[in-house]
């Protein structure tokens, strides 16, 4: 072990020793635990993700950081009874693996599909074709952006499929894996939260719990979902002007020199080394991807049908991604096996070899996901972080009013970041926002309230946008992890490089929620959106100008 690794390991041991000392001191001081932790619904409920994130930044190692954060969470939940904490850890980890088995199956199937396309020579052929026909770096980024929009029906499917399909193209144009990860992540949840035909629309409608108005509220709130809309504007301007800054610029500069990863950590670096059929054709990638898309969309529709949907819109509204994605992708895998056998792209034994090969590619993502689900669960359910945040919102509501959308946006960002879930965040905050802004309270929600209280829609848009923003930034978010996996990028590199971009859009969104809250009663609603878009374009032009000046100065 080299000296750098020894120093890193020593730091980790010091942190662990200090943490254990504090915990044991409190344990002996406090005595026996209770059925409900004394830390439930307090600021201490946010400690587990804070510990995990700080340790990840210090050690640059995500597995142990998440594990320690989980242990801290369960010790708090068990009031520092170590036996009960360990029991909770085993029970909850097992429950998360079983309860989310559908997504884990989907990951393994997708890994197998990628292995099949590599072994058949389709990925190599497609990469060669793309390099020859997509002439510019911006063309590769535009192609990635458009594909992600097309696949916007589900964020999991979007993240994994876009990264795997476009990776040969972006590699050929020397686009860093971090940039590809960002493109996938930034066009997943922000697109889905504005997509009426998606499980996200159903989730929001379900939280509102009003069949007559729920879907209408979702649609009306879209123009005020500034984070989602402005993220799209940000990507368009960034691609058009070729603007990069912060850690992402370092990664892009290194990629231009041939280093797609920048850091030594390259958990997927051996994937391209798999042997492949030199006679592979582009159709050996395109047809399997089309089959996968048809299978997954068909699986989502079928899941919605099983849940009582009668029309296509109803089926998407009632779908279950945890069943539909593994069901549809499983059928697609079987069809693709048959396709490759008919094509004689590889022998039957080679087809079967792709099963464990695909699983191995997804092991890092699966491990991080299981830990992320567990730390999110103990933070949300075991320690009641959402209740703590909800109490803060309720206390602020009467005093702020016009400023409340901006405050709600910040709180939703924080809660989404800490728990790694956008659904859980807006599930907690939406009823509170509706109660605060609806005249007479949530029980008196009517069409007249939607028409006559415009700030109500602003508050809902801020809640949804903040939830997506926090989830987008969070290193323990499942969609963030899947974006890293789909692009085959080291997870902490993806988190570090996308954070300045996400925070830029979040800052612009916050300012515009302040502006909108102050002027919404006096101007047409479209004016607020135009101001938000203009603010984003102006900010990006300034950033581009500053970057250009710095580049010229460095050359001189």
Secondary structure, DSSP 8 states (H G I E B T S, - for coil): --HHHHHHHHHHHHHHHHHHHHHHHHHHHH-S--SS-TTTTSGGGGHHHHHHHHHHHHH--HHHHHHHHHHHHHHHHTTT-HHHHHHHHHHHHHHHHHHTHHHHHHHHHHHHHHHHHHHTTHHHHHHHHHHHH--SHHHHHHHHHHHHHHTTT-HHHHHHHHHHHHHHHHHHTT--HHHHHHHHHHTTHHHHTT-SSSHHHHHHHHHHT-TTTHHHHHHHHGGG-HHHHHHHHHHHHHHHHT---THHHHHHHHHHTT-SS-SS--TTTTGGGS---TT--THHHHHHHHHHHHHHHHHHHHHHHHTT--SHHHHHHT--HHHHHHHHHHHHHHHHHHHHHHHT-S-HHHHHHHHHHHHHHHHHHHHHHHHHHHHHHIIIIIS-HHHHHHHHHHHHHHHHGGGHHHHHHHHHHHHHHHHS-HHHHHHHHHHHHHHHHSTT-GGG--HHHHHH-HHHHHHHHHHHHHHHHHHHH-TT-HHHHHHHHHHT--HHHHHHHHHHHHHHHHHHHHHHHHHHHHHTTTS-HHHHHHHHHHHHHHHHHHHHHHHHHHHHHHH-
